[in-house]
Amino acid sequence: MTTKWPHWTQEVRSRVTQERWEHVERVALLAAQIAYAAGLDTRRAYAAGILHDLARDLGDTALLALAPPECDLDRRWPLAVHGRAARNLLENLGFADGQVLEAVEDHVTGPRPGQLLAACVYIADVSEPGRGVNAHIRELAFKDLNAALSLAIESKVQYLSGRGTEVHPRTLELYEHLQGCRRAVGDSQT
Ligand SMILES: [Fe+2]
């Protein structure tokens, strides 16, 4: 963890709108609370929450310069890379905590399997009270983090599919992994 935390807070504040900053503070607090309930590192969860939207208010050109597209969706909708762009920007600025960087990168498309710190940040981002949605996911996260993650990813995939909107390949990969886990649990119970 960096020893110059106020510097990073200021870095975010200088790069996002006031409204975004208020969202960022709510995400950080909620991510730390969920991490506490799950017995995870609350300081890292809070840090990732503060840093997650560092690149959110950049324009398309800057986003794609920081995080070159990995798929057609990234190319067509550059906001899809704002997590990866934030990670790369942080690394360029000298931030070096790998767990926090991974949570920042994956907050848009979903955590990689088993990355529970990133799951706290992802869930906090989609369910912080200011969003006005997903309170049930927030409540579930305090009791069962993995179940809340599955619900959050399923809801996102179903919502996007229902609108005929393409799901990011990284999210789809996670969704399929979670569905596979669910099937494996079901099989072991029959
Ligand atoms: Fe974001």
Residues whose N, C-alpha, C, O or C-beta is under 5 A from the ligand:
A	BS01	LIG	H52 D53 R56
